[in-house]
Amino acid sequence: TASGTYESLIINGGDATMTKKLLTAGVMIDQLTTGQIILSYKINGDTTWTTIFTKTYAATDKGFHEAINIESTGANLPEFTEIQFQILSTLGATVTGLYYKYEDKPDSLTR
């Protein structure tokens, strides 16, 4: 029943002037655990977290969940210059990894 929080470093892909599009984000857990994971993000200096998904795991579930949109609304994942992820783990879920993929938007250079 332990709870845990992980917050990533701020990710800018080495260039905080270029806009990027988040394509997918996911969390890996120890497959033999049960519990709940909440994956959120904040972008470009925001102070509040936006939830990407909430996933409740049973011991028989795969140890990975990935989203291509905001699962509660179907809204697109964000465009950003900087992004940070937060994983909240409750009810005993043991997080083993964070996965994300984004693409640069080359036409977005502001230099």
Secondary structure, DSSP 8 states (H G I E B T S, - for coil): ---EEEE---B-TT-TTS-EEEEEEEEEE-TT--EEEEEEEEETT-SS-EEEEEEEE-TTS-SEEEESB-TTT--B--EESSEEEEEEEETT--EEEEEEEEEE-GGG---
